[in-house]
Amino acid sequence: MRYIIAIDQSTSATKAVLFNEQCQLICRKNVPHKQYYPQPGWVEHDAEEIYRNMVEAIREVVEASRGDNVEYSLAITNQRETVVVWNRFTGKPVYNAVVWQCQRGAAICDDLKQRGYTEFIQERSGLLIDPYFAASGAKWILDNVSGAREAADKGELLMGTIDSWLVWKLTGGKVHATDYTNASRTLLFNIHTLDWDDDLLSLFTIPRSMMAVPKPCDSVFGETTVDGVFDRPVLIAGVLGDSHGALAGQMCFESGMGKATYGTGSSVMVNIGEKAIKAPEGLVTSVGFAATGKVFYAFEGNIHCTGATIKWMVDELKLIDSPTVIEEYALSVPDNGGVYLVPAFAGLGAPWWNPHAKAMISGMTLATTRGHVCRAALEAIAYQVKDLVDLMTHHAGIKLKELRVDGGPTKNKLLMQFQADMLNACINRSDVEEASALGAVVMNGLARRVWADLDEVAALRTTDNRILPDMKEEERSRLYAGWMEAIQTVNKKK
């Protein structure tokens, strides 16, 4: 029996998800890690804690599945823009990982914009200048951690997204590599040449000696015993960022196929084919995935807070006891009662890109109940996805063949129906909740020649769960107009 362990290293936890070679999920283990908020708008993770949690998660799924004639291999999918800087000799991070939600790089990004580099950087990287992406976090570490700049200039430091950190640790420091998808989320990678761009590295004052070797997603990255979990080394094969993993896991292998991942934040991504073209205003172009000798590009827009909004309502507001009850409260009222929640807790992402925006609840009266606020929180998720899909279809000239959705919140029937209603389009919900992990499994199988090509992989998707729109155009327009009014109130540039 051959098993693939997909490491899904997300913003809130590290999962080990065990699949067989028929892409069937066998078991999984989830280990959460601590979130650090040293200042308002700053978010950090302990990279060493993440590695320890990954080892523990792998150990637990192996113990649950170990038997005679069992072979394992590892694949990795990860939170993408979170960046780690560590010493290549001691193996120790010089600072906590700077998380994709962190806004500490805003001043660095604002400076580059004011100096007129917006178009230049977008042409090379496909991205907009924003602290969401990894480069400003890495630069902040080099500029602000004592001794870091000097050590980097001497070639003593390495940097990378979480996948690079995990591969380096798993291989005992023998392999410093990343894949094209994670690389394309740093602001330092040229998506046309598929290599680090010296001009971009110079703009962010990051030495090239720190950078990982970029590879296609379906590459063999090395081998590991996972700190002795395995008696003999197993392959690390198949690496890609989590949203790209979902694109592949949803089998969106054709141009015009789109997916929306609902997690802490959300990513809406559309496969645009094998040519990197400039995204419509407010969106970005990234490497969608690279496999079987081809590179597929994607338009993408990212939403900072979707599931995180519901978590905030549980942990901070204490408005509900758990995320699972939000649908019950939202259904206790017939509509939102005019209440809108704009979850700009970490600024506004695409298509607005305003890192200074603050969250807001508007339209409340003395008749507003907990149900109205819960409903507004769910509706805000659907509105934000609509913002992106409309921009892609109207301005990019790409017709979506279908929007495939995944992630925990897709279990919420009210949210999914409202999403279909707002888009006035079919939603196809994945029967595999762990779509990002499945995408890593796909790349692992292609790397090990389990499957010959993408067509063979696509045939493995056997079930569909379609949700059709059921709302009149007049009602849809009225509700969305209220959302746009709320957005304009929040989106006042500073």
C-alpha positions in Angstrom: 0.0 0.0 0.0 1.3 3.4 -1.0 0.2 6.4 1.0 0.8 10.1 0.4 0.9 12.4 3.4 0.0 15.9 2.4 1.2 18.5 4.8 -1.3 21.4 4.8 0.5 24.2 6.7 -2.2 26.9 7.1 -2.4 30.2 8.9 -4.0 28.7 12.0 -2.8 25.1 12.2 -0.7 22.4 10.6 -2.5 19.3 9.2 -1.1 16.0 8.1 -3.7 14.5 5.6 -3.2 10.9 4.6 -4.4 9.9 1.1 -4.1 6.7 -0.9 -3.1 6.8 -4.6 -6.8 6.8 -5.6 -6.9 10.3 -4.0 -9.1 9.0 -1.2 -8.7 10.6 2.2 -7.8 8.1 4.9 -7.2 10.2 8.0 -5.8 13.5 9.2 -4.4 15.2 12.2 -4.6 18.9 13.0 -2.3 20.7 15.3 -3.0 24.5 15.9 -0.2 27.0 16.6 -0.1 30.2 18.5 -0.8 33.6 16.9 1.3 36.5 18.0 0.1 40.2 17.7 3.0 42.3 19.0 1.4 45.6 17.8 -1.9 46.5 16.1 -1.9 45.2 12.6 1.2 43.0 13.2 0.8 39.2 13.0 3.6 36.6 13.6 4.1 32.8 13.9 6.8 30.8 15.6 8.4 28.9 12.7 10.0 26.3 14.9 6.6 25.6 16.6 5.2 25.1 13.1 7.9 22.5 12.3 7.4 20.7 15.6 3.7 20.6 15.0 4.2 19.2 11.5 6.4 16.4 12.9 3.8 15.6 15.5 1.0 15.6 12.9 2.9 13.3 10.6 3.8 10.9 13.5 0.1 10.6 14.5 -1.2 9.8 11.0 1.7 7.3 10.5 0.8 5.5 13.8 -2.8 5.3 12.7 -1.9 3.8 9.3 1.3 1.8 9.8 1.3 -1.8 8.7 3.1 -4.3 6.6 4.3 -3.3 3.1 3.2 0.3 3.6 5.2 3.0 1.7 4.9 6.7 2.3 5.9 9.9 0.6 5.3 13.6 1.6 3.8 16.5 -0.2 3.5 20.1 1.0 0.9 22.8 0.6 1.2 26.0 2.7 0.2 29.5 3.6 2.0 31.3 0.9 3.2 34.8 1.6 4.3 34.2 5.3 8.1 34.6 5.3 10.8 33.1 7.5 14.4 34.3 7.8 16.9 31.9 9.4 20.6 31.3 9.9 21.9 28.7 7.4 24.5 27.5 10.0 22.5 27.3 13.2 19.2 26.6 11.6 17.5 29.1 13.9 15.1 31.8 12.7 16.4 35.3 13.5 12.8 36.5 14.2 9.3 35.1 14.2 7.7 34.4 10.8 6.0 37.5 9.4 2.5 36.4 8.4 0.7 37.3 5.2 -1.9 39.2 7.3 0.8 41.5 8.8 0.8 45.1 7.9 4.2 46.1 9.2 5.5 46.4 5.6 3.0 49.1 4.6 5.6 51.9 4.9 8.1 50.0 2.7 5.4 49.4 0.1 4.2 53.0 0.2 7.7 54.2 -0.4 8.1 52.1 -3.5 4.7 53.3 -4.8 5.7 56.9 -4.3 9.0 56.3 -6.1 7.0 55.1 -9.1 7.7 51.4 -9.1 4.1 50.1 -9.2 4.0 49.3 -13.0 7.6 48.0 -13.1 7.1 45.6 -10.2 3.7 44.4 -11.6 5.2 43.7 -15.0 7.9 41.5 -13.6 6.1 39.8 -10.7 2.5 40.0 -11.8 1.7 41.4 -8.3 0.6 44.7 -6.8 2.9 46.4 -4.2 1.4 45.4 -0.9 2.5 44.1 2.5 0.4 41.1 1.9 3.2 39.6 -0.2 6.4 38.3 1.4 9.1 40.8 0.3 8.3 43.7 2.6 8.2 41.4 5.6 11.6 40.0 4.8 13.0 43.5 4.2 11.6 44.6 7.6 13.4 41.7 9.3 16.7 42.6 7.7 16.3 46.3 8.5 15.0 45.9 12.1 16.5 42.8 13.7 19.9 43.4 15.3 22.7 42.0 13.2 20.4 40.6 10.5 21.4 42.9 7.7 25.1 42.2 8.3 24.6 38.5 8.5 22.6 38.5 5.3 25.3 40.4 3.5 27.8 37.8 4.6 25.7 35.0 3.1 24.8 33.6 6.6 21.0 33.9 6.3 18.4 32.2 4.2 14.8 33.3 3.6 11.8 31.6 2.2 8.1 31.0 2.4 6.9 28.3 4.8 7.4 25.5 2.2 11.1 26.4 1.9 11.5 26.4 5.7 9.8 23.0 6.0 11.8 21.4 3.2 15.1 22.8 4.6 14.3 21.4 8.1 13.0 18.1 6.8 16.2 17.6 4.7 18.5 18.6 7.6 19.5 21.7 5.8 20.5 19.9 2.6 17.9 21.4 0.3 16.9 25.1 0.1 14.1 25.0 -2.6 10.7 26.3 -3.3 8.1 25.9 -6.1 7.0 28.4 -8.7 3.7 29.1 -7.1 5.1 30.1 -3.7 7.9 32.0 -5.4 5.4 33.9 -7.4 3.8 35.3 -4.2 6.9 37.1 -2.9 7.2 40.2 -5.2 10.8 39.0 -6.0 10.1 36.4 -8.7 9.9 37.1 -12.4 6.9 35.1 -13.6 8.1 35.3 -17.2 11.6 34.0 -16.7 10.6 31.7 -13.8 13.5 32.9 -11.7 14.3 35.4 -9.0 14.6 38.9 -10.5 17.8 40.8 -9.6 16.1 44.2 -10.0 13.3 43.2 -7.7 15.8 41.8 -5.1 17.7 45.1 -5.3 14.5 47.2 -4.8 13.8 45.3 -1.6 17.5 45.1 -0.6 17.5 41.3 -0.3 20.7 39.4 -1.2 20.2 36.7 -3.8 22.3 34.4 -1.7 19.2 34.1 0.7 16.9 32.7 -2.0 15.7 29.1 -2.5 16.0 27.3 -5.8 12.6 27.5 -7.6 11.1 24.4 -9.1 8.0 23.2 -10.9 5.3 21.9 -8.5 5.6 18.3 -9.6 9.3 18.0 -8.6 11.0 15.7 -6.2 12.4 18.1 -3.5 14.4 15.7 -1.4 14.1 13.0 1.2 13.6 12.8 4.9 13.0 10.6 7.9 11.0 13.4 9.6 13.2 13.4 12.7 13.1 9.6 12.9 9.4 9.0 12.3 10.4 6.8 9.4 13.0 4.1 9.6 14.3 5.0 6.2 14.1 8.2 4.1 10.9 8.9 2.2 10.5 11.3 -0.7 9.3 14.9 -0.5 7.6 15.3 -3.8 5.0 17.9 -4.8 4.9 21.4 -3.4 2.6 24.3 -4.0 0.9 27.2 -2.2 -2.5 26.4 -0.6 -4.7 28.3 -3.0 -2.8 26.8 -5.9 -3.3 23.4 -4.3 -7.0 24.0 -4.2 -6.9 25.0 -7.9 -5.2 21.7 -8.7 -7.2 19.7 -6.2 -10.4 21.0 -7.7 -9.1 19.8 -11.1 -9.2 23.2 -12.6 -6.8 22.2 -15.3 -8.5 24.1 -18.2 -8.4 27.8 -19.0 -11.6 29.4 -17.6 -12.0 27.1 -14.7 -12.3 29.0 -11.4 -12.2 28.1 -7.7 -12.9 29.9 -4.5 -11.2 28.6 -1.3 -12.9 29.6 2.0 -10.5 29.6 4.9 -9.1 32.2 7.3 -9.0 34.4 4.3 -10.2 33.5 0.9 -8.7 33.2 -2.6 -10.5 33.4 -5.9 -8.5 32.1 -8.7 -9.1 31.5 -12.4 -6.9 29.4 -14.7 -6.0 31.7 -17.7 -3.8 29.2 -19.6 -0.1 29.1 -20.4 0.5 32.8 -21.1 1.2 35.3 -18.3 -0.9 38.3 -19.1 -1.5 41.4 -17.0 -4.4 41.1 -14.6 -7.3 43.5 -14.6 -7.0 46.4 -12.2 -6.9 45.4 -8.6 -6.1 41.7 -9.3 -2.8 39.9 -9.7 -1.3 37.3 -12.1 0.5 34.4 -10.5 1.8 31.0 -11.5 -1.4 28.8 -11.1 0.6 25.6 -11.0 3.5 24.1 -13.0 3.3 20.4 -13.9 4.0 17.9 -16.8 6.4 20.3 -18.3 3.9 23.1 -18.6 3.2 26.3 -16.6 -0.4 27.5 -16.1 -1.0 31.0 -15.0 -3.9 32.4 -13.0 -5.7 35.6 -12.2 -6.2 35.8 -8.4 -7.8 38.1 -5.9 -7.4 37.6 -2.2 -9.7 38.4 0.7 -8.0 38.9 4.0 -10.8 38.0 6.4 -13.6 35.5 5.7 -13.4 32.6 8.2 -11.4 34.9 10.4 -14.4 37.1 10.8 -16.5 34.2 12.2 -13.5 33.3 14.5 -13.4 36.9 15.7 -17.1 36.8 16.5 -16.5 33.6 18.6 -13.2 34.5 20.3 -13.4 38.3 20.8 -17.0 39.4 20.6 -18.3 36.2 22.3 -21.4 36.7 20.2 -21.6 33.0 19.4 -20.2 29.9 21.1 -18.7 28.3 18.0 -18.6 28.8 14.2 -21.0 25.9 13.7 -23.9 27.8 15.2 -23.7 30.9 13.1 -26.0 29.5 10.4 -28.7 28.8 13.0 -28.6 32.4 14.2 -28.4 33.8 10.7 -31.5 31.8 9.8 -33.4 33.2 12.8 -34.0 36.4 10.8 -35.5 36.6 7.2 -32.8 39.0 5.9 -30.0 41.2 7.1 -32.3 43.9 8.3 -30.1 46.5 6.5 -27.0 45.5 8.5 -23.6 45.2 6.7 -20.3 44.0 8.1 -17.2 45.0 6.2 -14.4 42.8 7.7 -11.4 45.0 7.0 -9.6 43.8 10.1 -6.3 43.7 8.1 -7.2 46.3 5.6 -9.0 45.7 2.3 -7.6 43.2 -0.2 -8.5 42.9 -3.8 -10.0 44.7 -5.6 -9.6 47.7 -3.3 -6.1 47.2 -1.9 -6.4 49.7 1.0 -4.2 48.5 3.9 -5.3 51.4 6.0 -9.1 50.5 5.9 -10.7 49.5 9.2 -13.6 47.1 9.8 -17.1 48.4 10.3 -20.7 47.2 11.1 -23.3 49.6 9.6 -27.0 49.9 9.4 -27.8 48.8 13.0 -30.9 50.0 14.8 -32.5 49.1 18.1 -34.3 46.3 16.3 -30.9 44.7 15.3 -30.4 41.2 16.8 -27.5 38.8 17.0 -29.1 37.0 14.0 -28.8 40.1 11.8 -25.1 40.5 12.7 -24.4 36.8 12.1 -26.2 37.0 8.8 -24.2 40.1 7.8 -21.0 38.3 8.6 -21.9 35.4 6.3 -23.1 37.7 3.6 -19.9 39.7 3.7 -18.0 36.5 2.6 -20.2 36.1 -0.5 -20.1 39.8 -1.3 -16.3 39.8 -1.3 -16.1 36.8 -3.6 -18.6 38.5 -5.9 -16.4 41.6 -6.0 -13.6 39.5 -7.4 -15.5 37.2 -9.8 -17.2 40.3 -11.3 -13.9 42.0 -11.9 -12.4 38.9 -13.5 -15.3 38.2 -15.8 -16.1 41.8 -16.8 -12.6 43.2 -17.2 -10.4 40.2 -18.0 -12.7 38.9 -20.8 -12.6 35.4 -19.4 -15.9 33.4 -19.1 -16.0 31.3 -16.0 -16.9 27.7 -16.9 -17.7 27.0 -13.3 -16.8 28.2 -9.8 -15.7 25.3 -7.7 -15.6 25.9 -4.0 -13.8 24.3 -1.0 -13.0 24.9 2.6 -14.8 24.5 5.9 -17.3 27.3 5.4 -18.7 25.6 2.3 -20.6 23.3 4.7 -22.8 26.3 5.5 -25.8 25.9 3.3 -27.0 29.5 3.8 -23.6 30.9 2.8 -23.4 28.7 -0.3 -26.9 29.5 -1.5 -26.3 33.2 -1.0 -23.0 32.9 -2.9 -24.8 31.3 -5.9 -27.5 34.0 -5.6 -25.0 36.9 -5.6 -23.0 35.5 -8.5 -26.2 34.4 -10.3 -24.1 31.3 -11.3 -23.7 27.7 -10.5 -21.5 26.8 -7.5 -19.8 23.4 -7.5 -18.9 22.3 -4.0 -16.0 19.8 -3.8 -16.8 16.5 -2.1 -13.2 16.7 -0.7 -13.0 19.3 2.0 -9.2 19.1 1.9 -8.8 20.5 -1.6 -5.5 22.2 -1.0 -4.0 18.9 0.4 -5.4 17.0 -2.5 -3.7 19.4 -4.9 -0.4 18.6 -3.2 -1.2 14.9 -3.6 -1.8 15.4 -7.3 1.6 17.0 -7.7 3.2 14.3 -5.7 1.6 11.6 -7.9 2.7 13.4 -11.1 6.3 13.7 -9.7 6.4 10.0 -8.9 4.8 9.1 -12.2 1.7 7.6 -10.6 -0.3 9.4 -13.2 0.9 10.1 -16.7 -0.9 13.5 -17.3 -3.5 15.9 -16.1 -6.3 14.2 -18.0 -5.7 11.0 -16.1 -5.9 13.0 -12.8 -9.1 14.9 -13.9 -10.8 11.5 -14.4 -10.5 11.0 -10.6 -13.1 13.7 -9.9 -16.3 11.6 -9.8 -18.9 13.6 -7.9 -20.4 17.1 -8.2 -22.5 19.0 -5.7 -24.1 21.9 -7.7 -25.9 24.8 -6.1 -28.0 26.9 -8.4 -29.0 30.5 -7.9 -32.6 31.2 -6.6 -32.9 35.0 -6.2 -34.6 37.7 -8.4 -32.3 40.2 -10.0 -34.0 43.1 -8.3 -33.3 41.6 -4.8 -29.7 40.8 -5.8 -29.1 44.3 -7.0 -30.6 45.9 -3.9 -28.5 43.8 -1.5 -25.3 44.4 -3.4 -25.9 48.1 -3.7 -26.0 48.2 0.1 -22.7 46.3 0.3 -21.1 48.8 -2.1 -22.3 51.7 0.0 -20.7 50.2 3.1 -17.5 49.5 1.2 -17.2 53.1 0.1 -17.6 54.3 3.6 -14.7 52.0 4.8 -12.5 52.6 1.7 -11.4 56.1 2.5 -7.7 56.4 1.6 -5.4 57.9 4.2 
